[in-house]
Amino acid sequence: MIAETIEHIADRVLAYEETDLTALLNHFKTRMEQFEPGPAWERAVIAYFLINGVRVKNALKQGKMNSQELTPGRRPALRVVK
């Protein structure tokens, strides 16, 4: 049940364009940095990492696609995504 709920949330987040999500990233980062214990701060932290997760997913996907085009059959090197 929990796994299905989390996957549903992921599907909803993935339905948005990365550019729209990225525009919100600073908003949630600011709310996260201004620590005020409570549900609003917790939601800001989760929202920030959901959006950042989409960015990491896209970077990983792009990196794998580029490395497959350059060297088919060779395992790609991993790199840190910021």
Secondary structure as UniProt FT lines:
FT   HELIX           2..14
FT   HELIX           18..33
FT   HELIX           39..70
FT   TURN            72..73
//
